[in-house]
């Protein structure tokens, strides 16, 4: 038959150029991921709308991972089935990782360790687009596959839990780590988990991992928070007089001595942020004072937060030097850094 002959030739053509076709698909997947980043960049209102989508992807990822594990245990794994499973799992991971990148990026500070986690999430997203590496290396190594999935679980929970639990980020972060451990064990070792005495070890292990993540919380961005604007000014902020521009970057010493200086942020969050925010006012790398921030809701998901400093609070004889203000959450995660110079 002519149709059968054409189909045979088409398959031969595909096999002859298989690697080239996979690299073309990888390029498209990476381009699609970049488009996702551009589309969701700065739009924190999308977190609420797409939470269910993100959770559905996680559930589908669990289903496909279970099917793949069953195929391996049964010994009846076929190349076609494996190819389809890997293809679907790659697309799941791409949706999850590329969706999370903008939110972790917005909560990162380039000069702080928190950017490391964002870079890792970005690398995992890129890896999910590289078909030949993903299929032939990552999915074939059990420990690598488990680590890749565990990081995806933790990053997802860390982003989503603040939407459902009215708790500060310093509590949702270790809880996300605990749930990631529990979710990993339930997925990969369900029979072992419910044997006598095993559950307590899983709970203990999850608690240890949660404690470890809390200890290194400075390396993890405080999602889902974003500072869209920071202003340094001598004018007290109010709802009717929102900050305009970035304010000043150079202050004369006499102005610093005679006026109250405000550091004002416009904070965006899809939920009412429960964190207790703190400012560290630093001069030449040393902490001058720590100030709790006031918070005022502007509209929708936007809030005005600020603190101020007076000369009498610094304890410094000479105020000239390099200054910076660090915005921290109650858990000590840095969200913004604003530098300025006091000159003679």
Rosetta blueprint (number, residue, H / E / L):
1 X L
2 X H
3 X H
4 X H
5 X H
6 X H
7 X H
8 X H
9 X H
10 X H
11 X H
12 X H
13 X H
14 X H
15 X H
16 X H
17 X L
18 X H
19 X H
20 X H
21 X H
22 X H
23 X H
24 X H
25 X H
26 X H
27 X H
28 X H
29 X H
30 X H
31 X H
32 X H
33 X H
34 X H
35 X H
36 X H
37 X H
38 X H
39 X H
40 X H
41 X L
42 X L
43 X L
44 X L
45 X L
46 X H
47 X H
48 X H
49 X H
50 X H
51 X H
52 X H
53 X H
54 X H
55 X H
56 X H
57 X H
58 X H
59 X H
60 X H
61 X H
62 X H
63 X H
64 X H
65 X H
66 X H
67 X H
68 X H
69 X H
70 X H
71 X H
72 X H
73 X H
74 X H
75 X L
76 X L
77 X L
78 X L
79 X H
80 X H
81 X H
82 X H
83 X H
84 X H
85 X H
86 X H
87 X H
88 X H
89 X H
90 X H
91 X H
92 X H
93 X H
94 X H
95 X H
96 X H
97 X H
98 X H
99 X H
100 X H
101 X H
102 X H
103 X H
104 X H
105 X H
106 X H
107 X L
108 X L
109 X L
110 X L
111 X L
112 X L
113 X L
114 X H
115 X H
116 X H
117 X H
118 X H
119 X H
120 X H
121 X H
122 X H
123 X H
124 X H
125 X H
126 X H
127 X H
128 X H
129 X H
130 X L
131 X H
132 X H
133 X H
134 X H
135 X H
136 X H
137 X H
138 X H
139 X L
140 X L
141 X L
142 X H
143 X H
144 X H
145 X H
146 X H
147 X H
148 X H
149 X H
150 X H
151 X H
152 X H
153 X H
154 X H
155 X H
156 X H
157 X H
158 X H
159 X H
160 X H
161 X H
162 X H
163 X H
164 X H
165 X L
166 X L
167 X L
168 X L
169 X H
170 X H
171 X H
172 X H
173 X H
174 X H
175 X H
176 X H
177 X H
178 X H
179 X H
180 X H
181 X H
182 X H
183 X H
184 X H
185 X H
186 X H
187 X H
188 X H
189 X L
190 X H
191 X H
192 X H
193 X H
194 X L
195 X L
196 X L
197 X L
198 X H
199 X H
200 X H
201 X H
202 X H
203 X H
204 X H
205 X H
206 X H
207 X H
208 X H
209 X H
210 X H
211 X H
212 X H
213 X H
214 X H
215 X H
216 X L
217 X H
218 X H
219 X H
220 X L
221 X L
222 X L
223 X L
224 X L
225 X E
226 X E
227 X E
228 X E
229 X E
230 X E
231 X E
232 X E
233 X E
234 X L
235 X L
236 X L
237 X L
238 X E
239 X L
240 X L
241 X E
242 X L
243 X L
244 X L
245 X L
246 X L
247 X E
248 X L
249 X L
250 X E
251 X E
252 X E
253 X H
254 X H
255 X H
256 X H
257 X H
258 X H
259 X L
260 X L
261 X E
262 X E
263 X E
264 X E
265 X E
266 X E
267 X E
268 X E
269 X E
270 X L
271 X L
272 X L
273 X L
274 X L
275 X L
276 X L
277 X L
278 X E
279 X E
280 X E
281 X E
282 X E
283 X E
284 X L
285 X L
286 X E
287 X E
288 X E
289 X E
290 X E
291 X E
292 X E
293 X L
294 X E
295 X E
296 X E
297 X E
298 X E
299 X E
300 X L
301 X L
302 X E
303 X E
304 X E
305 X E
306 X E
307 X E
308 X E
309 X E
310 X L
311 X H
312 X H
313 X H
314 X H
315 X L
316 X L
317 X L
318 X L
319 X L
320 X L
321 X E
322 X E
323 X E
324 X E
325 X E
326 X E
327 X E
328 X E
329 X L
330 X L
331 X L
332 X L
333 X L
334 X E
335 X E
336 X E
337 X E
338 X E
339 X E
340 X E
341 X E
342 X E
343 X E
344 X L
